[in-house]
């Protein structure tokens, strides 16, 4: 197949679970013999316009303006408009929340080039939920309905998409990780240096991930576990505010920022933790949860419908923002009181190899029906 992948952001230009998904999918489909081109947006003028890497091609266009964290690129819009449908067999766009995916839907409306859209999570972490409620029932629904197939990670997300009035075919393909790399056995990272209990947060330091809840939970946890520490792995605009909050709560010495860590080093980081915390207000099915569980680390996350059942195999979910409940459940995990089937669940149901194979098979089928 000749695949045109449309992705607002790319790894390693921008770190994150969704961007790594795009990169790994492109890399592995190229290794299978498919011709993959990724069309993306960048704010970094130092990056090349066209780059060959890991077997696939990246074509970058600069952002023209940004609206609620959504970069809009006139260059990318022109590129999509000018594509001859005979150049590719399928367009695979990632996340309905981005302007680039809306453009891919417009392209599908006026051509016979099949379109697949992967739903990486219904709501954005960059804007209030009511804004995206309005979007999902208007332009978002229209975008989904232009697709020949919509990929969802869970049955729950499939039902939520259907409830929006989306009529397109939906395929449930679970998100996966490399379960051969994320294992309990192996070295621990030197970045985590503490003899007592370690709670780990991995993600961007942005409002939607709610890292302040993790800091507040640590302060509560230390009332009964004075040697507990929190390591935050990631970067973002909230770092200074989190430092101030930790100082205010009297836990500054127990909070460590390790910055952005290369993906290849993450298994060792997870192995250095005793519990993993993700207090986000919105997510898809986060790779970080699966990576932690596959590494044998118990998880405490926000009680989001699409992750609730998964986390039940290896940890707990609590209400968004309930830092005292987070602290209580983290304490249980540190005591060894948590469901212990996390790794088995991930290995059995969330293999990255299966994710790639099933996604590729669906793309091949819609190409055949063109």
PyMOL commands that set and color helices and strands:
alter all, ss='L'
color gray80, all
select helices_A, chain A and resi 17-31+74-82+85-87+99-109+129-136+139-145+155-163+207-209+211-221+239-248+252-254+263-271+287-294+305-311+323-334+342-349+352-368
alter helices_A, ss='H'
color red, helices_A
select strands_A, chain A and resi 2-7+35-42+50-53+56-62+65-67+70-72+90-94+114-118+149-152+170-172+198-202+229-233+255-259+275-278+298-302+315-318
alter strands_A, ss='S'
color yellow, strands_A
deselect
rebuild
show_as cartoon
